[in-house]
Structure formats: C-alpha cells, structure tokens
Amino acid sequence: MNLPEIDTIIFRFVNVSIQNSFFDVAMPFISRYYFLFILVTMAWLISKDKKNALIPIFLTIVSMLLTDWGSNLVKHIFERIRPCNSLENIRLLVGCTGSFSMPSNHAANSSAIIFALSYHRSIQRTFLKWILIAIAFLVGLSRVYIGVHYPSDVIAGALIGILISLIVIFCYKKLSARYKSKPYSTLFISFLAAISLFRIYFISSGIVDLSPDEAQYWEWSRRLDLSYYSKGPMIAYLIALGTAVFGDNVFGIRVMAVVFSTLSSIVLYILGKKLYNERTGLIAGILMQVVPLYSVYGVIFTIDSPFIFFWILSLFLFWKAIENNSSAYWIYLGLSTGAGLLTKYTMALFFTCALIFLLTSKQHRRLLFSKWPYISLVLSAIIFSPVIYWNAANDWVTFKHTAGQTHIAEGLQWSIKTFGEFLGSQILLATPVIFVLMFYSFYKLKTDTKGKFLLCFSVPVILFFILKSIQAKVQSNWALTGYASGFIAFSAYFITRWETLKNSLKWTIIAGAALAVLFTAFAHYSQVLKLPVKLDPSSRIIGWKELGKEVSVISEELSKKGDFFIFSDRYQVTSELAFYVKGRPVTYCINLGRRMNQYDLWPGFENFIHSNAIFVTIDEIAMPDALLKGFAKCEKKLLTVNVKGRAIRKYTIFACNDFKGIQKQRITSY
C-alpha cells in the first residue's frame, strides 16, 4: 500500500466514518470562522498588555501573509486535485473550488497565526496556548471532514505555517539585536526586504499582465543580437537571464526589476552615507522605493529599471574616482557607463553632467588634464561599440528612430501644451512636496562641493528635458535619473537637521512622503479607484491575457485546417500575442503605413503562401483592403475584454484562409 492510498483511506475515515450531526454543524463553522477566535485573542492581548502585544500581533500578520502566499506557490508546484473533484462517494459539506489541494491554506494560515501569536509571553504562560493549538488542530481536521482536503494536505500546510512563523520570529530577533548597534542599516535592510517580498508577491499573483514594452523586450530576448531597432541589447540579455533561471513566464521576465530596484537603493544608500551620513543614505534609498516615478520600475521591467541602477552606480564610482583619483575606479566607471549606454542612450547625459561638474569645481578641474577620465570614456565607447557596428549593418535605423523620437526634423517650435504636460507629470510623479524641496535643497547646498556634485547630476538633466518639452512632447520618465541625486540632496538638507526644523515644515514633509506612498499604492491597485479606462494607467497592462486565450482557441481550430500564422499591424499586439497565445508562437507585424519597428528587421510571413492566418488589431475595424486582397476569405470576430466589470479594450480578430501574398510597403517613417 503506497502513501496516496493511505492518504485516501484516512480521508474517507474522517470524511465518512466519524460522521455525526454535531460535526456536520461544527466543522464547517470552524473552517469558515476560526479567525473570529484569533481576533478575540488579539483584542484580549491588547487590553491586557498593549505595549508588548503589538509585536506578536505584527509578527502574526506578517507570518500569515507570507504563509498564504507561500502555500499558494506550493499548490501550483504540486497541482494536486482536491478530493471533492477527484473521488467519488464523499461527503461534501461546502462548495468545492477548482484550486489545487496541496497544501491546505487554512491549515497553513491557522498554524502560522497561532504559532506566531504564541510568541507573546502572556500566551506562553497560560492554558490559552493549548486552546490555540487545539483550534489549529480542529481547523485542519475540519478541512478533511468537510471533504475539500486530504490529510497530507493539512499536515503539509501546518508544517509550512510553523516553518514560516519560525523564520519570521528568528528574523525579528536577529534584526532587533542588530538594531541596537546599527539602527539605520537595520531599518534599511528590513525595509528593502519587505518591499522586495511584496513586489515578488505582486508579480507572482498575476494582478497585471506584461506591458507591451515588456512583451516586446521578451521577444528580443528570444532573438539575442548586438543591438535592436530602438534600444541597446542590455534589456534583452537581462530578460534572457531571468527566463533562463525562472522559466519563460511573467516572473522570469520581471524578477530583474526587483533585483535592479533593490540594488539601486543600496548604492544610493551607500553614496548618501559616503557624502553626508547614514541617515541621509537611509532616507534617500527609501525615497527611491516609494516615489511613483521610480517605484513602478521595481515591478515593471523595462529599460529604465537597469538604467537607473547603472546611472546611480556610475554616480558612486565617479565620486570615488575624483575623491581618490584612483585608476581602478576610473576603469570601473568606464564599465558602468558603457553598460548604461547599452541599456539606454540617454546615459550619454552622464558625461555632460560630469563635464559640467569638473569645469565648475576648482578642486577637481585639474582632472580634465589627466589621462584617466579619457581612458574611462574610451572604455565606455568600446563597450558601446557593438551597437555602432549593428547600426552600420542595418542602415543606422536606431539613429533615424532616435531623430524621429526627439522630433529633430520638426526644427525649432514652441508648445506650451507639451511643456505644461511634462512639467505637470514631473511634479505629480515626484510628488509636489519632494519636487519643490528637492530644488530648494540644491539651492542651499550649491556652494558646497558635495552639493554641487549632486546638483550637476540632477538639474542639467531635468532642465534639458523641460526645455525639450517646449519644442515637442517628452515622456515623463525621460528625466527620471535626475532625481536620484536629488533624493540625497533633499535628505542631506532636511532629514539630517530634522530635530531643528519647524513643526509646520516637519508635517509638510511627512504629508509629502505619505502622498508619495499613497500614489504608489494606488499605482499598484488602481482598480480600487474605479477610474475611467482612459484615465487609468494600469489599463495598458491588463486585458492581454484574455486576448491570448481567445486567439488560442481560434488557433486550435485553424490548426486543424493546416499551417497558419498570426500577425497584427501593431508591435504591441504582436508582442503580447507572442507571449500569451498558447505555445508562444512566432508572430508577425505587418506595415500598413505605421512607422518602422523591430519586427521589420526580422523575417516576415511573405513566403507563407496558401497558409491560413489570424489577424488581430485594436478597435473595431473592417479588414484593410491591402490585406483583404491577400486572402481567399476572412471571417471577422469582435472581442471586448472586460476585467472586473470594466470594458478595457476592443479587438477585431480575422480568421483568414489561403494566403495569396501581399506587396510589402516601403518604410517611410522611423
């Protein structure tokens, strides 16, 4: 007799053999409402010893959240079917969900709660401890009795809950002891660990789909190259690394966002500590995680996540190089700035900022006459050279695209609208209080060498894009690196002298920080606000999974008739289909008058003569004439994707037969 058979025998004994009318009422009640006794216990602890009760209650909440999340992850590893969905002749006293069975979240959560709550000495020393243990046992028993879990599910859940509670309590004890001697670094480590765990949870929970840019960069990672149409190759390499380790899934793509956001804060903390003091570094590192302009890149993995890191790392290395005049740091700086250029071309502004600082600093101007800054620059150029080589082989398309993005061909013109939009976005995303006080900090610190250093790597960047916005539209994230040194300046001027500030200013800063946290929270859970789709920024990153499911169904039907291909007229849709359609197929992007994109540099579907096809586009449209002539027949289907009662997006899907060929349009726009 094997273990699954023993598990089933014990399940039937509990579920059927010990059945009685009292258990039929009590077990469902315990399963659903056991937390009421936990709440009563917490209330009793607070009334008895408020000061000492808060810690075990906090540990209990943390343990429960981590346990619930961890149990769900384990469920999807084992994928065990619940007994109520796999066995016959069982007694089912509640509804049977379609979620997996191993482990039991009820058993895990109740064990975690009760074990963590027992950390309070008032419980350890009374009979209440045994009552709590009895409740945990009854919760586990109830899950078997009502027919929704096997006994092994309950045992596994209880072990997970106890283990996580032990880890949480152990970490708390270690951090508490460390805090006494190293308060700032302990707070910083605890904060980064907490927010990183939250981000991993947020990503793994699947609340939002891949953004179109993320899906596009994932497509690049499937075709690694020296460079790409609009960006350098770094983002593709990093996604390839993430998916190689964690699999071709959303987590594998986005895990690097968590990694680089954490590393960016760590380096900013070290730089702030080096320039001023540890308190400055602490607040600067925390601000980077809570200000909306930066926090989004701790979850969404686009080029800005690693770009922020390489910029801040280069800031640190540049300061160390000029402070010590060390050849090693100049070499490290060349490597860092070179990697930054492979990530985003606006890394070139770093050299401009460095030059401004050296020219305006009497103390460091002499470095312009030494060899090492130029060796660093050459090393950076060498690292960037594959991008130049690739462009030379591809008609310099990146330079043409960049010229189009920056509206160089439009010449000098004035637009109050684009200026107002960009300036407003900066104030909103940096939050008004921090935005204003950051510039005030620069003004107060500008005469100091350290303050001038921070100013030179912030104001020129932000000012450049503000001036550029007068001429044409500038994206809100283009100037984000300018705020990194601003966080240090803000912290150095206001936070280090916190005790001497007026109460009104203290409350203003607290309100500004609270507003930043609130904006960031709503950015993660914007559906709570129930904004109109056009005003909800998260609408761009939901609804793609549903499209993929619908196209997968059509694909399966079309595959029965022979070979077929999938294409769209937009790179966003093409990339999302490549990721979310079953089997992750190769997809194509046709040019019907749009500007060039990366898909135009890859092989197209022109030679798939007599194949069938699926054409997908956004909004309700008729089949374009250029495509209609290319197929024998096309059937139209409309799809409106609704998420939580909101119509997010409309798609038109055409299932087409017998591709005859189509004339490829000449690219005229970049």
Disulfide bonds with the S-S distance in Angstrom:
Cys84-Cys96 1.88
Cys634-Cys656 2.21
